[in-house]
């Protein structure tokens, strides 16, 4: 451990935070609980490193997202600026200023961005096109995968391979072979998370090496047997607890006999299992039977029997689960493994072939995926030998420390990359890792929390590193933290959650300034949904009613939000340091999935609650997109009733239901399109509208045959003004962006080998069939609105008020019901279908499925932790049950538990949900006696600081409160209060005449290059000024800023010709970076150019056009020799800034105090003790008029001279204009401008 400085008394950091800031000398793992200030600690650690003399480019700082990297840079910049202002020592101050200049180029980024930098530096080691492009759009990636796979699959079918046919039959059905596609795509995705994907795939079949005796099979011994033993031991323990309870009661002999019979069966199973008598074990499981639970009528008997029945049901569920896992005789298991092995080998070979062909296609197109960045970077760093490369040595020498944020979300591939840039000696480690394994919720991105856990356990013993724990929470009120602790003390351990929720893991309140109040206890908002019997829709016509539990829950949330807003509920504002009324932007809704996002939007519009949906992957569900897709379907084939009706009803045509019915009546016995054709021939106003649309449809159909889909979409948008229409709707910016994104995705689609409107529509349908969707384009919003996001999307964020939605949603184990399951370390488990079409679970399938199930439940538990800890002040948990008795039945399974940690079988509920977990922990709290009838079991009081409340809602209460709010639930009319808005303040704002209007039309920033044209007339020794123009003229062009008229050339022009300005810039780059230690030779110049090209500082095409002989000439001149004689005094490419009064620049500008920041770049100067020599290189041609050439740059050099003299306090005694093209140096006499 390094020597840590004493913490000053005025420092607000905790002792452990202080240690995390200064400790070094070993690898450090900082386990930072939610809200513990890890980002603040990380930034301060970086600043302290810089203060100790480290340069910012000597640190590698890896973040999980681009947004986090940007925030990190901004925080470091603010801290450095403060250090500059506070530092009196000039040397240290200059060091901080240098860090600010280096900051934009610092390695503060995601790991993908760092990998990209590695590849761009060493691309030549990979044999890839250096001008590659990243595929950032999911559409393009999906299309390329499908294109390559279809070609490979056709190739395999043409080869008529028997084993490939067997593989297809095993995973597909008689309707399609999409099952095999799913296998290959998932295998490919999993393999990409491995440091060596090909080895991972090649080794898949090793898991299927069958032994002669199942009891000696490593897979059974290491994974399956421990599960069986653990489950049976738990069942035995639960039965013992129940029997012990009954031993103190009278009159339960029948129940005791039932439980003892269960106990004998469990003991027999344990004996067979521990004696490796697997045939006997199988037979006992197959013969399991359960005696009927006795009935009891007396209240006091029910009071005793009911909890025991719940416990017994849990035991039966455990035993039935074991029966499912061991449903095949042992010898049959071994046979299945041997039969499945050839299929697994073929499965791996097909995936390897797909991987190779996909990689080749990407090389051909010069594109990369994000996964490619990691694999290529690792390939560069580890070298061909796998023992490290020069690149690895370079980065290990460059980086004095490697800092990794969100380390719990790193996978094995990313860990391998980091291992090649941190110090190789673990005893003198330089990697600083910060994260919280309790917040590892990215298994779908193949994050591997076991990496964090391994170091967490090893570093506790100080093996190759040290561990620091940050437990204080500076985010949330104590009510939120105590509630969270109470739940997770009972739920989380190494088995479920993958880490113990011990004293070190508990959240400690760290923010002392929250005002005390009883209003911030977490609340459970529970909807009593009843039986949800679907009634006759005709009987409900016109009546108020809720369709399902989701609508019930969402109405409760909307009503609660309106109550908070209308009552001006007070929350504490940390910036203002006082209470203030709540606003919509203080509230967030967190949902487990995106499934109900659009339903939430509809209901909130009904209640006039503004809502912004973040991270929404429901692009194709958006109304505006569905309408355009329906129109495209119609253009492809008009004989489609549903798309036709959708388009006619949409704003594009604008018919109402009555008009749609009129069309139907025009021809009752035909398709709707044929009825449409009849209706448009009638002499009615409706027919004229239909004729207009029919003409448009025909034109679009013709256009679709000749033009691209993107062109067709633009034509539709233009003719229908649909873009203008949606921009005026709620969330108009998002809707507009969605429609533009559809054009972009159509372009991406057609850039592949796929063509045609039909194929494009089919592509969209296939995405929807697979229950996938694309993310909506992000539109930034600063409106006062409630935020809606998933729990995943909320990670790292915090909100004053949090509603957790849909907590009764069952855990998603859909992936575990497929015919294959995958796991990072073990590989692939498959179901095997024999020749009689009977499907069997192989042993690897059972093992991996069980392991995945445990991991999935652990992640669900960590998701709950993330969700609860987003709340700063008020937490609402929303769910539903049939009635209160139903909730009690599900929650009371914990009542007989004695230990704080609930027994594993109670927590291990694959068909469970988050609300059941929460309920069974709260059920043991004394407060629960106030929320249920007196007839329930007395609950053992357990002392804890947690408090909470439960609020039950039913449909009648929801209806009453909704009507009281004067909200029409069907039309979404605004409340009366909102309709009677006083518009006078609005008109006052609209008519306000801003007194400094002219300042708003200028810029506060002006570059010298943009101002060059001000100095083109040296005879007029003053700055040319702009006249004020009319409002119309002002709207047509930029004002009060001089802008260079040179525009960036299109890429196709850039690729065809090298422009003189580009050559000039390249020449300046060479002159800036050329060593001044000796007079350069032609060989020196060429060598330097090669270095600049290799490091991507100059493109090869430009390097070839730099006039090297002109540069050699310059260093033969007196000025060149003077520069070479004083290299330490020469400053090159020096940026400068200066303030000028706007009235000196703009004609008729009469507002005092307005200033411009003028900035530029000086080519070079020599700074002596009492004078400065200024010089400037020019590469443009003189064209015979040297006087005009000098005059053209007179004003520019005046500015440079003035800037240097003001900054350095010395006189510029000599100024030279160096014309390289004519090998001429012009002494310049640049007096001050008279202002």
Secondary structure, DSSP 4 states (H G I P E B T S, - for coil): -PPPPPPPTT--S-HHHHHHHH--SS-EEEEE-TTS-HHHHHHHHHHHHHHTT--GGGEEEEESSHHHHHHHHHHHHHHHHHHHHH---HHHHHHHHHHHHHHTTSEEEEHHHHHHHHHHHHGGGTT--SS-EE---HHHHHHHHHHHHHHHHHHHHHHT-HHHHHHHHHH--SS-SHHHHHHHHHHHHHHHTSTTHHHHHHGGGGGG---S-GGG-HHIIIIIHHHHHHHHHHHHHHHHHHHHHHTTSSS-HHHHHHHHHHHHHHHHHHHHHHTT-HHHHHHHHHT---PPPPP--SHHHHHHHHHHHHHHHHHHHHHHHHHHHT-S-HHHHHHHHHHHHHHHHHHHHHHHHHHHHHHHHHHHHTEE-HHHHHHHHHHHHHTTTSS--HHHHHHHHH-SEEEESSGGG--HHHHHHHHTTS-S-GGG--EEEEE-GGG---GGGT--THHHHHHHHHHHTTSSSEEEEE-EESSS-HHHHHHHHHHHHHH-BTTTBSS---TTTS-EE--TTSPP-STTSEEEEEEE-TT-PPPPHHHHTTS----SHHHHHHHHHHHHHHHHHHTT-EEEETTTTEEEE--GGGEEEEESSSTTHHHHHHHHHHTT--EEE-S---GGGSHHHHHHHHHHHHHH-S--HHHHHHHHHSTTT---HHHHHHHHHHSTTS-HHHHHHHHTTSSSHHHHHHHHHHHHHHHHHHHHHHS-HHHHHHHHHHHHTHHHHHHTSTTHHHHHHHHHHHHHHHHHHHTSS--SHHHHHHHHHHHHHTT---PPPP----SS-EEEEEHHHHTT--EEEEEE--TTPBP--GGGGSSEEEETTTEEEEEEE-TT--EEE-HHHHHHHHHHHHHHHHHHHHHHHHHHTTEEEEEEEEEEESSHHHHHHHHGGGTT--SSSPPHHHH--TT-BHHHHHHHHHTTSGGGGGTS-TTSPPPPP---S--EEEEEE-HHHHHHHHHHTT--TTT-PPPHHHHT---HHHHHHHT---TTHHHHTS-SEEEHHHHGGGGS-TTS-S---PPP--HHHHHHS--SS----PPPPPHHHHHH---HHHHHHHHHHHHHHS--SS---HHHHHHHHHHHHHTTSS-HHHHTTS-HHHHHHHTTSHHHHHHHHTGGGEEEEEEEEEEEEGGGTSTT---TT-EEEEEEEEEEEEE-SS-EEEEEEE-S--TT-HHHHHHHTHHHHHHHHHHHHHHHSS-EEEEEEEEGGGTEEEE---PPPP-
